[in-house]
Amino acid sequence: MKIHILYTMQDGAWGGGNQFLRALRDEFRRLGVYAETVAEAEAVLCNSYHRLGEALRLKFRYPHKRFIHRLGPVFRYHRGEKWRAMDRAIVDVASRLSELVVWQSEWSRRQADDFPPAKNQVIIGNAADPAIFYVDKNIRHPHVPLVRLLATSWSANSKKGFACYRFLDQTLDFNRYEMTFVGNASGSFQHIKKLPPLQSRELARVINEHDIFVSGAADDACSNAIIEALACGLPVVAFDSGGSRELVGDGGELFGAVGEAPAKIDLVADNYARYAAQVWPQPIAAVAQLYLRAIDGTPTARRLPFGELLCLSAEYALARLKVRL
């Protein structure tokens, strides 16, 4: 079965969804199942609200192609309550337009409990590109006096953990630790070294130069930053929010409040070998196979009545209007 991903992919440093979909596309290409155009595809993978209006038009044009919708981020948590209408519209369109809804985490699926449920749904997490993010034994763990901590975020949204990082900037024992932040952040740090967003290969090199990854992000469905760190072999200390618990597993520690973070970092640093041995990121090859099996098991595509497509288009247009007001 040939699959096309209906998403405009960006090169270079970009958000987590873009990086994952690019890696998934490359794996589908490697397997010989990727269609470069919708016309050539038997299945179309849509992503959240991206090109959603186009997806509705394509469903009318190609009623017998299977549509799969990947959902995860809860926009009202990051962009404000007026985005609730968009959250509802995305879930509603995905549930009625697509033969299958893919949630990035169990947490993200639960956030849609007050919206109309999808008939066919599955949970499939994300993964990093193994050609870029891997344990580089030529870089890792030279003998240095300080434990090296790292945090990253392409987005400067306040919920990406900046309150946590500023707290650590003031409270960490910098006689024991050094910390680097890579990405976009408003303001500056006193002790934490700040680097701009990096291309993926350069970012992977920097990750491999560090020992522990710290994430203070709240309400992330499936943090690509955590996934990339795990792929490079770093234990993770993360805020217990969103889908982070599902990613970290035994390969790190979670904290429930910012004030708990330093003690959790100490715990991982004191027992580093044990935590590092429990880092088991899901490879992109396995994720691609989960997608393929899920798509193969979807019901036969059905034609949506024109009136239903119009209603969905109107709901999406109204949601877009609300978030612009």
Summary of the structure (lengths in Angstrom):
residues: 325
radius of gyration: 20.5
end to end distance: 42.1
largest distance: 67.0
contacts: 1088
relative contact order: 0.16
helix: 42%
strand: 16%
